[in-house]
Amino acid sequence: MYGYMGHDHDILIGKVIIGWFFFIPMVIIGTKVKGDFFYTIWHVIFILYFFGQVIYYQFNDGLIQPMASNAILLLVLFSCSFFRMEFKIIRLKGEMLTIVLLISVILFVPIFIKYLPHVNYRNLMLSDVYETRLYFRGIQDSYFGYLSAPLSRVILPSLLIIGLLNKNWWLVLLGVFMISFIFLVGALKSIFIGMIAAIFFFKGRNYLDKLHNLLYLFFGLCFLGLIVFLVSDNTFLVNSFLRRVLFTPARMDNTFYSYFGSNPTFWSHNSIGGLFFKYPLEQTPNYYVGEVLLQKEGLNANVGLITEGYFSMGYIGVLLHSLFIGFVFLLLKQIKMNPIFFGLVFVYIYYMNTSFFTTLLLTHGLVFFVIFAYLFLNRSYAR
């Protein structure tokens, strides 16, 4: 199990001391974060980004830079929690449910009409998934590419939440149906992330309740996974959750930091930086790391905003990307979304750790989410 989790050696006292030197101050700082919204955001990022990096560093020949970079992000978010942005909130007239339902149907119908003859319903049982992905890559258009994320991660999960709130089960079923159909158009399991997060984080009256529920789930799955392994040698839970959430990103990050630390891209890998600098590699950074450095054909090594910031311009890049993340959460804080919509925020916390900057903004729909939240999620909703 120890080696399977990705650890290379036993405890080295020096690395343990350094790890705790980062860990203990962050725990103390976390108790001082101001406001329930930022307190919840900070601790979710602490668990998903920072916690695994600290453990990985202590039990591998890993670099200190990934741990330090995520500590910078946490310090920036801590500082942002004491600020507030002032801007006027537009409150649209009309029934929220009617508006969101109308938007959902208008955007969904063209997708349904075009792709209905091509769907493979066996994909719902996770059969023929890779064949379906390959097939749909040849027939998907840009309309679907840019609208599938806003629909499946923002609009339809919002529809689900409103249906749950009003106990309108037909609306809930409609939301599940539309998300499931979007999944069938390409068989990407990540399509379900928005729906699952919306349902899970619906429970709880405030942001702290959401955080507690996540911590119960996190440590419960960790404990259950280890018990299952000890009893049956089955690694399904520890692989699909503990290993992939905590240690696989840390291992990938160390490879990025090791190579690009002395070969920064200055953001030339994206369309914006490419206007000013020439990108030096033939492959994108994620495929270069996966196929060349890790020598696994077809491996797309996930990249988060903090890692991208570091391999773009070192710690300056980390600081700039951290400030951007802090700015996004300051916007959402000012919008004053009801905690029942926290699942939507959680989705983008996840994607901030698995996406390039430009991909996050457009393909994954972060810009759309902020605009949608500003226009439609700034109201009070009675439980």
QUIKAQUI-V537031 format. One record per pair of residues at least 12 apart in sequence whose ideal C-beta (glycine too) atoms are under 8 Angstrom apart, sorted by sequence separation. I is the first residue (numbers start at 1). J is the second residue. If there is no record, write none. Layout:
I:J  I:J
//
This chain:
30:42  120:132  159:171  160:172  163:175  179:191  201:213  225:237  226:238  265:277  268:280  269:281  287:299  289:301  306:318  309:321  348:360  30:43  53:66  54:67  179:192  200:213  201:214  224:237  225:238  287:300  308:321  309:322  332:345  351:364  53:67  265:279  286:300  287:301  159:174  160:175  179:194  265:280  269:284  286:301  306:321  351:366  30:46  159:175  160:176  179:195  221:237  225:241  226:242  269:285  286:302  305:321  306:322  348:364  50:67  53:70  118:135  200:217  225:242  263:280  286:303  118:136  157:175  285:303  348:366  156:175  176:195  222:241  305:324  26:46  50:70  175:195  221:241  222:242  265:285  305:325  328:348  49:70  50:71  115:136  118:139  221:242  348:369  156:178  157:179  156:179  285:308  26:50  49:73  50:74  115:139  45:70  260:285  344:369  156:182  285:311  114:141  151:178  152:179  325:352  45:73  46:74  151:179  45:74  115:144  256:285  344:373  114:144  152:182  259:289  23:54  151:182  152:183  22:54  42:74  45:77  111:143  341:373  110:143  111:144  256:289  324:357  344:377  148:182  255:289  259:293  19:54  42:77  160:195  164:199  19:55  41:77  42:78  111:147  321:357  337:373  341:377  111:148  148:185  157:194  161:198  165:202  252:289  19:57  148:186  156:194  157:195  160:198  164:202  255:293  328:366  332:370  335:373  18:57  19:58  38:77  42:81  152:191  156:195  160:199  255:294  273:312  331:370  335:374  338:377  107:147  111:151  152:192  153:193  154:194  157:197  158:198  337:377  144:185  153:194  157:198  161:202  332:373  337:378  338:379  340:381  15:57  16:58  38:80  39:81  152:194  328:370  335:377  336:378  338:380  15:58  38:81  107:150  108:151  148:191  152:195  269:312  331:374  335:378  338:381  340:383  15:59  30:74  33:77  107:151  22:67  26:71  29:74  33:78  140:185  256:301  267:312  12:58  18:64  22:68  29:75  32:78  35:81  140:186  255:301  265:311  266:312  267:313  11:58  34:81  104:151  256:303  264:311  265:312  266:313  305:352  306:353  11:59  19:67  26:74  30:78  33:81  34:82  107:155  263:311  264:312  304:352  305:353  308:356  7:56  10:59  22:71  29:78  136:185  137:186  252:301  261:310  264:313  304:353  308:357  6:56  9:59  136:186  252:302  257:307  260:310  261:311  264:314  267:317  304:354  305:355  8:59  9:60  104:155  136:187  252:303  253:304  256:307  260:311  302:353  303:354  304:355  7:59  8:60  9:61  103:155  104:156  132:184  259:311  302:354  303:355  305:357  7:60  8:61  133:186  249:302  257:310  261:314  264:317  303:356  6:60  132:186  133:187  253:307  256:310  257:311  100:155  104:159  132:187  133:188  249:304  252:307  256:311  305:360  124:180  130:187  100:158  101:159  129:187  100:159  124:183  128:187  123:183  124:184  129:189  123:184  100:162  119:181  121:184  126:189  120:184  123:187  97:162  119:184  96:162  119:185  118:185  120:187  97:166  112:181  115:184  101:171  108:178  111:181  115:185  286:356  104:175  111:182  108:181  97:171  104:178  108:182  111:185  270:356  272:358  269:356  270:357  271:358  270:358  267:357  249:353  249:354  210:339  209:339  207:339  210:342  214:346  206:339  205:339  204:339  207:342  202:340  201:340  201:342  202:343  201:343  200:343  199:343  198:343  201:346  197:343  198:344  197:344  194:343  197:346  194:344  197:347  194:347  193:347  193:350  40:207  44:211  47:214  39:207  40:208  43:211  47:215  39:208  36:206  37:207  40:210  44:214  36:207  40:211  47:218  36:208  39:211  43:215  165:340  205:383  161:340  161:341  161:343  158:341  66:250  157:343  158:344  66:253  157:344  62:250  66:254  69:257  56:246  154:344  157:347  55:246  56:247  60:251  63:254  66:257  153:344  55:247  62:254  65:257  52:245  57:250  52:246  56:250  60:254  63:257  153:347  51:246  52:247  55:250  56:251  63:258  153:348  65:261  48:245  52:249  53:250  52:250  56:254  63:261  53:253  153:364  154:365  153:365  149:363  154:368  158:372  149:364  150:365  154:369  146:362  149:365  153:369  165:381  146:363  155:372  145:363  150:368  154:372  158:376  165:383  149:368  150:369  158:377  150:372  1:226  1:229  4:235  5:238  73:306  1:235  4:238  72:306  4:239  70:306  1:238  5:242  6:243  69:306  5:243  69:307  4:243  7:247  69:309  6:247  66:307  69:310  5:247  6:248  72:315  76:319  6:250  66:310  6:251  65:310  73:318  77:322  85:330  89:334  69:315  72:318  76:322  80:326  84:330  85:331  89:335  68:315  72:319  76:323  79:326  80:327  83:330  87:334  89:336  73:321  77:325  85:333  86:334  69:318  73:322  76:325  77:326  80:329  84:333  85:334  72:322  76:326  80:330  84:334  73:325  77:329  49:304  49:306  100:376  99:376  96:376  92:375  96:379  90:374  92:376  89:374  90:375  91:378  41:329  90:378  91:379  89:378  38:329  37:329  37:332  38:333  37:333  35:333  48:349  40:342  44:346  48:350  41:345  45:349  49:353  44:349  48:353  41:349
//
